[in-house]
Amino acid sequence: MKKVGGDYAPELVKICENRGKPITDEEIGKKLPLKITEIRTILNRLHFRGIAAYQKTRNTNTGWYSYTWEISAGRVAELILDEQAQEITKLEKRSEFEEGHAIFNCKRKCSDFPFEVAAEYQFRCPECGETMNPADAKKRTKNLKQHVGALKDEVALLKKYKERYI
């Protein structure tokens, strides 16, 4: 959510969801330490991604427009599912790469390098100058696969939520 709307986007979405009915940007402003223009910017970013929707009404006395906003919980779930699917794909590719290559890093674990790149640096970390040694490939691969498994479990839960409540 932060990627789409910025640091305060998750809080803003929670405020709208807890309300349970359309809410104005001014009401949101009372609950967040932001200027109304910043809140509107976040809402417009969320609207662009299909997460927020608004209704525009005109005050007949003043002629000013008023906007009430709603959050689509289904779209939020879709966005999270998309991000997690991308993360799973990235981690699976990384796991596959690490299974086929010797990975080297320093004691500080500044960066990971395949054998060929580590050899170019003469097995010295380019960031801190420490000697690079082979990383425990089995442990790293096991950790990656566990992380992928946990993400897949989260995806399954989100899909159930999405089907049940939306």
C-alpha positions in Angstrom: 0.0 0.0 0.0 2.9 2.3 0.8 4.3 1.8 -2.7 1.0 3.1 -4.2 0.0 5.9 -1.9 2.9 6.7 0.3 3.7 6.3 4.0 0.3 7.3 5.3 -1.7 5.3 2.8 -2.2 2.2 5.0 -3.4 4.4 7.9 -5.8 6.3 5.6 -7.2 3.0 4.2 -7.8 1.7 7.8 -9.6 4.9 8.7 -11.9 4.6 5.7 -12.5 0.9 6.3 -13.2 1.3 10.0 -15.8 4.0 9.2 -17.8 1.5 7.1 -19.4 4.2 5.0 -18.2 7.0 2.7 -15.9 9.6 4.4 -14.8 13.1 3.4 -11.2 14.1 3.1 -11.8 16.7 5.9 -12.9 13.9 8.3 -9.8 11.9 7.4 -7.8 15.1 8.1 -9.0 15.1 11.7 -7.5 11.7 12.2 -4.1 12.1 10.4 -1.3 14.6 10.9 -1.4 15.7 7.3 -2.6 18.7 5.3 -5.8 18.3 3.4 -3.9 18.6 0.1 -1.6 15.7 1.1 -4.6 13.6 2.0 -6.2 14.4 -1.4 -3.0 13.4 -3.1 -3.0 10.0 -1.4 -6.6 9.5 -2.2 -6.0 10.4 -5.8 -3.1 7.9 -6.1 -5.3 5.2 -4.6 -8.1 6.2 -7.0 -5.8 5.9 -9.9 -5.1 2.3 -8.9 -8.8 1.5 -8.4 -8.5 1.3 -4.6 -10.5 4.4 -3.7 -13.7 5.7 -5.3 -15.4 9.0 -4.7 -18.7 10.7 -5.1 -18.9 14.4 -5.9 -21.7 16.5 -4.6 -22.2 20.3 -4.9 -23.3 22.5 -2.1 -26.2 24.6 -3.5 -25.5 27.4 -1.0 -21.8 27.9 -1.5 -21.3 26.3 -4.9 -18.4 24.3 -3.6 -17.9 20.6 -4.4 -17.6 18.0 -1.6 -16.1 14.6 -2.1 -16.8 11.5 -0.2 -14.5 8.5 -0.5 -14.8 4.8 -0.2 -12.1 2.1 -0.2 -12.6 -1.1 -2.2 -11.4 -4.0 0.1 -11.4 -6.3 -2.9 -9.0 -4.1 -4.8 -6.7 -3.9 -1.8 -6.7 -7.7 -1.6 -5.9 -7.9 -5.3 -3.1 -5.4 -5.0 -1.5 -7.4 -2.1 -2.0 -10.6 -4.0 -0.2 -9.2 -7.0 2.7 -7.9 -4.9 3.1 -11.2 -3.1 2.9 -13.2 -6.4 5.8 -11.0 -7.7 7.7 -11.5 -4.5 7.2 -15.3 -4.8 8.4 -15.4 -8.4 11.5 -13.3 -7.5 12.4 -15.5 -4.5 11.9 -18.7 -6.6 14.2 -17.4 -9.3 16.8 -16.4 -6.7 16.5 -19.9 -5.1 17.0 -21.5 -8.5 20.0 -19.3 -9.2 21.6 -20.0 -5.8 21.1 -23.8 -6.3 23.2 -23.6 -9.5 25.9 -21.2 -8.4 28.4 -20.9 -5.6 27.6 -17.7 -3.6 30.2 -15.8 -1.7 29.9 -13.0 0.9 32.0 -11.4 3.7 31.5 -11.8 7.5 29.4 -8.6 7.5 27.2 -10.0 4.7 27.4 -6.7 2.8 26.4 -8.3 -0.5 26.2 -11.7 -2.1 28.2 -12.5 -5.2 28.4 -15.6 -7.5 31.8 -17.2 -7.8 32.7 -15.4 -11.1 32.0 -11.9 -9.7 33.7 -12.8 -6.3 36.8 -13.9 -8.3 36.9 -10.6 -10.2 37.1 -8.9 -6.8 39.8 -11.3 -5.8 37.5 -12.6 -3.1 37.6 -9.2 -1.3 34.3 -7.5 -0.5 34.1 -4.3 -2.6 32.1 -2.6 0.2 34.1 -3.3 3.3 37.4 -5.0 2.1 36.8 -8.2 4.1 37.7 -11.6 2.7 34.7 -13.3 1.0 34.0 -16.9 1.8 31.5 -19.4 0.3 28.0 -19.0 1.8 26.1 -22.1 3.1 24.1 -22.8 0.0 21.8 -25.5 1.6 20.9 -23.2 4.5 20.2 -20.2 2.2 18.1 -22.3 -0.2 16.2 -23.8 2.7 15.5 -20.3 4.1 14.3 -19.0 0.7 12.0 -22.0 0.3 10.6 -21.5 3.8 9.9 -17.9 3.0 8.2 -18.8 -0.3 6.1 -21.3 1.5 5.0 -18.7 4.1 4.1 -16.3 1.3 2.1 -18.9 -0.5 0.2 -19.6 2.8 -0.6 -15.9 3.1 -1.7 -15.8 -0.5 -4.1 -18.7 0.1 -5.5 -16.9 3.1 -6.0 -13.7 1.2 -7.7 -15.5 -1.6 -10.1 -17.1 0.9 -10.8 -13.6 2.4 -11.4 -12.1 -1.0 -13.8 -14.8 -2.0 -15.7 -14.8 1.3 -16.1 -11.1 2.0 -15.9 -9.5 -1.4 
